[in-house]
């Protein structure tokens, strides 16, 4: 039971209490405990083992006992009673954007809506708008959100599939003693996936047996129709139900099958048109050699690269985590981060980095405890003191004074210009007012990019993968503005964001715009999110040369100084 999972269960319990008309103070106690546990640095398991749950603020004797039961048997009596008191599908209805517990309760009472199917039927028949307080616009938004949720539920983020995918591959390799490769969209490191695909030289019977022994569900061997180079197909699922397709192939065409089932259809067609027939080989690298083709990196085997097959960057030239020399966009407890300035700096040093940018939220984002001007100046003093300490130790490490300045609705930046000019770097980001047309959003972002203080454009569309679509922008126009004003573009490495989308990285490179792979870390362990940003950046063909934070401390300092002098002059 991870802290995150316990917090989710407690928050769900709070929602169930509200749905059933329970004591609102009790609901708030559960939701408050959920927030506290989610933000804990230590595993909650340690508190359970030590009998110290009541040492945590907001957790009394009763809640401690319920959490103990949750660890012991996966639930507790109150939660079981509440779950029995509501229709099973009602919690799914709560997942619809814009429907809180009160509205879901109203839909249940007024229209007997107890599932997503009920909700879709009622919205399609325009019955929801007949309820007081809803209306046609609300009904339309509910229907759109529901259909989006269903699309999202059929997919997974690459980062979420990464560990279970490799665990499955290892199970098959160890159990069958045969070659196994992860292929398809996963091998191409696509940010969101619809299924996991593997190719193995093992016999289908051995694959089914290995999966069964390892406890995988929904295993089915299909023997009627097979894609190219495949002998049999085995269908299965990851523990969370995500579909898995395993192709069993002959060892003498294993390499060709891996190549075929890795690349997109457009890539395969372009490859054949460019290099002729596809050789049948046991090793993938042999296929490229026999076709007299360069070894195309798996990440680049996409439609957008089919015009450059002879000139693709090599796998060795693409950006790696090891290329990163620093980290630009990070938060501390001064705003909504979980760790202190010193903790974040030390965590960056432990990872071998030479610099860290501290970019807490600006004053307009009150929900994230954005910094007032006085709090900014206090943080400056703290950074100066810590930098002086590092200089005395001759660590070769520096903290940059930064801010994640909100791009306000008119495109201006948070804070007055004199304070903005005092930062070493400014990450400009939109955090509110997402309901914009493409023209409005593009104008708003370009105005922010044009501000002399802007150093980096943060998460350019504000998207959250499988949660929220980003606001629409004309990417080329925005990138052109960044080129004109010497502003870097962030590829936010949080696996929920990966924004800038990889499909626009190539154009940014062509325009001479630096990409900054930023973890947007709100805790020390989130510094490691750069691995997901690197995966996306590689798909866009990014090399260390075109990455801002792959530059040395001296080089990035010099670049920032040119930006600071421009802001000061303005």
Helices and strands as residue ranges (DSSP letters): H 3-19, H 24-38, H 44-49, G 53-55, H 61-73, H 77-85, H 90-94, H 101-111, H 116-124, G 128-130, H 136-153, E 156-157, H 158-176, E 180-183, H 184-187, E 192-193, E 196-200, H 204-213, E 217-222, E 232-237, E 243-248, G 251-253, H 254-260, H 265-275, H 284-290, G 298-300, G 303-311, G 321-323, E 326-330, H 341-350, E 355-361, G 366-368, H 373-392, E 398-406, H 417-420, E 425-429, H 438-450, E 456-457, H 475-485, E 488-492, G 502-504, H 505-510, E 515-518, G 524-529, H 530-539, G 544-546, G 548-550, H 553-569
